[in-house]
Amino acid sequence: MIPLNRLEIGMKDIIAFIHGHFRSDIIQTLEDEFAKYIGSDYALFTSSCRSALYLTYKALKLSGEVIAPPLTCLVALQPIVCCGLKIHFADIDSFTFNINPDEIEKNITRSTSAIQIIHLAGNPCDMKPIKQIAEDHNLLLIEDCAQALGAEYQGKLVGSFGDIACFSLTKNLVGIRGGMIVSNERGYIRRIRELQRKLPRAPYPLKYYFFFRKYLDRMRGNFAGDLLYYALSSLRKRVVGYGEDCRQVLNRAFMNNPTNIEASVSLSQFRMLPTLLGNRIENAMLLSKMLKEVVETQRTTENSKHVFTRYMIKVDRQCTDVIHELNKKGIGARHLTDTLGVEYQTRFDRHPLYSRFSSIRNCKNYLQIHDHVVCLPISSYMRRGEIEFIAEQVKSVVNNG
């Protein structure tokens, strides 16, 4: 099976993992280098992007509604709900799949306190009008850059436009676990840091579980490698734990105070970012060339650099049928979530957590597109033969449908 996102741990990362057990300065080094890279004054290392978003909403004590797009992995919006806020959904652009700035303007109410935009799949949102809207209405602008590390809008890196931006260090980097918050407001970072310090450290079994799972990722693509990977992944529930309530999921699985061990691997990978992104974008461009006139692909926002953390296409058929057929052919296609064994994410107007927000029913583009989006495998480590195989099989599945 060609995995959705192959991330390989090399010898440098293994050495970094070991060094992280004995050094105490790595978190600070990572924060300093990351802030300089984005062009922000301050950065804070967290255990995940989800944790970063939760800590942001919790520390800033917002109230009322947050405007957000509906086309995303469902966990991206969990922190809003878990902090007692309401989501006001604004519809997406049917070509870029990102939030439509005009829809943001239309959906602002007296209760709106913030806008959370999501650079979906690594494709930057149209930030110029969005930033202007936030300033005109005195709203906090939060950039969810979980899938967009390294993406650019009009020559500037995403994460440098909002009041606060939250990143993942495990999407187009390996990372055991890790996220980052950046801001030019010292007070925001200070309050979030104080809240994070109260959290427990992640247990060592959790660190080793994620490290070895990432290491086995390099072996996927053949029967033995896939077997070992899925065997280890099956232990996730025992190591991480789950709960029905969103607060349980956040607190048990992701709400930890990160250590130098996680930071050490993230720093090792972060210093390889230009090479990793260059390879990923090159592979995505090749796949796009092969899929031209076969399927509709996510359109890159004008004057932007898409980093293709996910490679999204839109198909005429039901996405689950296409995903199932591609999986049978050895292609690890997914819907909007990369959770092991989950082929489809419930549409939000039918989801128990999000259907309560009536604004979802006004998102016509989203409701039309959701069940027709497919994410194809893409990574920095894909071989040309794999890309050709994916293109051939997509063409076969689409044409025979």
N, C-alpha and C positions, 0 to 999 in steps of 0.2 A: 504493500500500500504506500503510495506517495503521500506523505503527511501534509496536512494543511500548511504547516509552517515549520520547516526543519531548522532547528537551532543547535549548533554544534559547540560543545565545550572542548577547547584545545588544551594543550599542556600548560600554556600561560595561565589559563583560568583555573586549572587544577592547583598550580602553585599559588595562585592568588587565594584560592579557597583555604589552603593550609596556612598561609601567612595571616589571613584574617583572624585566626585563633589567637595570634600572639601580638598583634599591633593594635594600638588604641587611637591612631590618628587618621584612619582611612575615611571615616564618615566625613570629617571636616574637609579632607582633600577632595573627595567626590563632590561635596556641596559647592566648594569654591570653583572647581573646574566646570561644573554644570552651569552655575550662575553666569560665569564668564562666557560660556558657549552661547547661552540663550540671549545674553545681554541684559540680564536682570541684576538687581542689587543684592538680592538674597535668595537662598535656596535651602530647602529642608528635605532631608532624606526620610522616606516613609517605607512602610512594609509593602505597599502596593498603591496603585492609582486609586483603587476603590477606597482604601484607607485614607489617602490624601484628600479625596472629595468629602468623605465623612468628617474628618477632622476639621476641614475648612468650614463646612456648614455648622458644625457643633461649636467651634471656637468663636465664630463671628456672630452667633446667636441671631440668625436671620429669622424673620417671620413672614407669613403670608404665602405668596406663590413664587415659583421659579419657572420661567419660560424655558422649555427644552424641546429638542426634536424627538420624535417617536422612533425613527429608524436607527436602532442601536442595539447592542447587547443589553438585555434587561438589567444586568447588575450595574450598568453605568448610572442608572437613575435611582437605584436602591438607597444611596446615601441621603437623597433629598427626602424621601418618605420616612426613612429611619430617624431623621432629625425633626420630624413633626411638621414638615413643610408640604405644601400642595404643589403638584406639577400642573402647569398650564401648557399643553402641547401646542406647538406651532408647526405647521406643515413644512414639508421638505420640497426642494427643487427636484423635479422628476428626472433630471439628467445627471446632476452632481451627487444626488442622494443626500445632500447636506441641508441644514435648515435654511429656509428662504427668508432673507432679511425683511421683505415686505410683510410676511406673515408674522414676524416678531412685532413689528410696529402695530399691526392690526389687533394683536392679542394682549397688549399691555393694558392693565387695569389698575385701579387704586391699590389693589393688594399685591401687585408685582414688586418684589424686592431684588430680584437678580435674574440674569440670563445665563444659562449654561449652554454653551455651544459645544458641539462635538465634531472634531475633524475626522469624519468617518473614513475608516480604512487607510488613513494617511493622506486624504485629500483635503486641503485647507478649505475652510469656510470663506465666504466673501466678507472679509473682516472690516474693510473700510466703512461700508454702510452700517454694519453691526455695531462697530465701536462708536459711530456717530449717534446711533439710536440710544445706546446705553448712556452716553454723555448727556444727550438732550433730555433724557428722562431721569437722570441721576440714579441709574441702576448699577449694581455691582455686576461686572462682566467676568464670568469664570470660563476659562478655556479648558475643556477636556481634551488633552493631547495624548491620551493613552495609546492611540494607534498612530501618532503623528510626529514622533521624535525625528527631527531633521527636516520636516516638511517646511516649505517656504511660501509666503504670500507676498507678492510684489517685492521680492528680494529680502524680506525679513523673515526670520524663523518664527513659526507659530509658537505661542507661549509668551510672546513679547507684546501682545496686543491687549490682553485683558488685565484686570486688577490682580487676578490670581490665575495661575495655570497649574494643572496637575498632569503629571506624566507617568507612564509605566516604563520600567526598565526591563521588562520581560517579553515584549512583543516582537520588536525587531533586534533586540539584544537578547542574550541568553538569560543572565540574571537568575539567581536562586529564587529570590523574591525581591521586590523593590519598586518604589515609586519616588516621585520628587514633586515638591511644590516650589514654585518660583513666584516672586512678587517684588515690586519696588517699594512696597509699604512695609517698613520694619515692624510696625505694630502688629500687622496681620501675622507675620511669621513668628513673632515672639509669643503671641497668644496660642497659636497652633502648636508651637514647640512645647509650651508649658503643658498643654493638654496631652500631647503624645508621651511626655515623660512619665505620666501617671499610668501608662499602659504596661502590661507585663512583657517580658522578653519572650520571643517565640521559643518553644521547647526545641532542644537539639534534634530529636527525631524528625521534626518538621523540616529543619534545615537540610538534614541529610537526605530526607525523602525527595525534596525538590532538586537537590544537587544531582543525585543518582538518576532521577527521572530525566533530567536535562541531558545527562551524559549518555543515557541509553537512546536518546533521540537521534544521535548520529548513526545508530545501527538500524533505524527503521527503513523499510523499503524491501525487506526480505522476510521470509517466514519466521526465522529464528529471532531476528531483531524485533519484529512486531510482537512476537509471543512474549519476549522478555519485557518489552515496554508495557504491554497491556497487563501483564502479571503484576508489575510494580504499581501501575496506576490503579489496579483493583484494591490496593491497600489504602487508597486515599481517604476513604471514609473513616478508617481506624486512626489514621494519623492526624487528619484535619478535623473531621467531625462536621456534621450538618445539623441544621435546625429548621423547623418550619417557619419560625418567626425571623424576619429579616435582620433583627438586631442580633439574634443568635448566630446567624451566618457571618455577619460582619465581625462580631466580637470574637468568636471562636476561631475563625479561619483566617481573618485578615487584620484584625485590630491588635497588632503587636508593636512593641517598640523595637525597631530594627537594630542590628548589631554590626560590628565591623566585619563579620564573616560575610554577610550578604553584600555589604558595601564593597568589599574587596573584589568579589567576582564582578559586580556591576561596574566598578572602575576599570577593571581589566578589559571588559567588553566595550565600555564607553569610549575608550581610547582607540578602538578599532572601528568606530562608527562610520567614518567616511568611506572606508573600504567596504564595509558590510552594506551600507546604503547604495553605494555605486553598483555593486553586484546585483542587489535586489532590483533596483530600477532597470538595469540592463536586461535582466531576465524577464521583467514585466513588459518591457518594450518589445522584446522578442515574441512573447506570448500574444501581445496585442496585435502585432503584425500578422501572426498566424491565424488569429481569430477575426481578422477584419472581414466584414460582410458575412460573418457566420452568426455572431450574437451581438447584442448591444452591451457595451461595457460602460462602467462608470466614467462619466466625463470629468476630466480634470478642470478644476476651477480656473478661470482665465488669469493669466499672469502668475501662475502658481507652480510649485514643484510637489508632485504627488510622490510619496515614498512607498506606496503599495505594501503596507503592512498586511493588508488583505487585498485580494484581487477579486473584485466584484463584477458579476455579469447579471443581466436581466434576461430571463427566458420567457417564452410565451406559455409554456406548460407550467403545471404546479411544481414548485421548487422541490418538494419532497420526492416526486417521481424522478426528476433529473438527478438529484443527489443520490438516490438509491441506486440508479443505474450506473452512475459514475463510480460509486463505491464498489459495486460488483466487478467493475473493470480495473480496480486497483488504484483509484484516484480518491484521495481523502477529502472530497468536497464537503462543505458544511453550509449551514444557513447563516444565521447571525451570531451564533455562539460556537466556540471551539471546545465546549465541554465534551469529554469523552463519551461516546455512545449516544449523543443527542444530535439528531439530524435536523430538527425543526424547533424554532422558538415561537411560542404562541403569540399570535397577533395581539397587540395591546388592548384592543376593544373587546377581546375575549379573555384577557388575563385577569385573574382575581385581584392582583395588586394594583393594576393600572386602569382597569375598565371603570373604576369609580370616578375617574376624572373625565367629565363629559366632553371636554375639549378634544379628546381623541377622535370623536366621531365627526369632527369638522376637518380632519386631516385627510382630504380626499386623495391626494397623491400618494400618501403613505399607505392608505387602505388598498389602493390599486397595486402598489409595487411590492408590498411586504411578502406576499406569497409567491413572488416570482424572482426573488433575489437569491443568487447562489454565489458562494465564495469558493474559488478554485485555489489549489495549492500554489504557493509562491514563497520563495525564500532566497537568501543570498547564496545558498549552497546547492541549488538545483543544477542538474546537468542538462545540456542541450537536448539529449535524448529524452529526458523526462518531459521537458517542455513540449517537444514535438509529439510525444505520446498523449499528453493532456489535450493538446489542440486537436489531434486526430479523433480522440474519443468524444470530445465535446461536439465536434462536427457530426460524428456518427449519431450521438444521442439526440441532438437537436433535429437533424434531418429525418431521423426515423420516428420521431415523435408524431 
